[in-house]
Amino acid sequence: MKGILTLTVNNRPGVLNRITNLFTKRNYNIESITVGASEQSGISRITVVVHVDDAMQIEQMTKQLNKQIDILKVTDLSSQAIVARELALVKVMVSSQTRSEIYSVIEPFRASVIDVGRESLTIQITGETEKIEAFIELIKPFGIKELARTGTTAFQRGLQLSNSPKSVTIV
């Protein structure tokens, strides 16, 4: 089972380290983790994707995370309706014979070429993890020179403001 947690945290040194150490101590492998500024100054949003055996493990991890000082809010998105995206940059080897064929693979995925070299193309693709995986599998035969992925970032669908002026709850 895939667990997806979003954390709203104070943007301070050492916060990310303490969070990842918590996962390590519980012997959970983080599949992906994304961190970035939120809509509030001094507050960051972290999205963690982890494989777990059951929902109880996610519940336990949520309780442990909520005990941390700089964590303001933890939300389990595992069974929620969410909007989730990932970004991948893929540098592919090209030749004059394969260039048009590669473009025909790129188009249906709504990916875009962001750099053109003599022997390579760099492609940017965004979407759900499954879309990124499918694209990579189709492009592999051409020869992937480099691959960089951001990991999943997610929200619950819709937007509802809470009573607190300092926090936003995504519903």
LINMOCOR-V642034 format. One line per field, one symbol per residue. phi: phi as a letter, one per 20 degrees, with the letter a starting at -180 (. if undefined). psi: psi as a letter, one per 20 degrees, with the letter a starting at -180 (. if undefined). A space follows every 50 residues. Layout:
phi = ???
psi = ???
This chain:
phi = .edcddcdcfecgnfffffffffffemdeffbbccafdfdfncddddddb ecebffffffffffffeffeeebcceegdefcdcbbdcdcedfccffegf ffffefgfelecedbddfdbcdddccqfgfffffffffeggfoeebbcce nfcbcffnbceefffecdded
psi = ppppppppqpnqpiggghghhggghjkpppgqpqprqaippjpqpppppq prhrhhhggghggghiipgjohqppojgjroropqqpqpopqpqrhhigh hghhhgghikrqpipprhjqpppppqaqghgggggghhighinpgqppqh rpqqqqqrppprhpiiqppp.
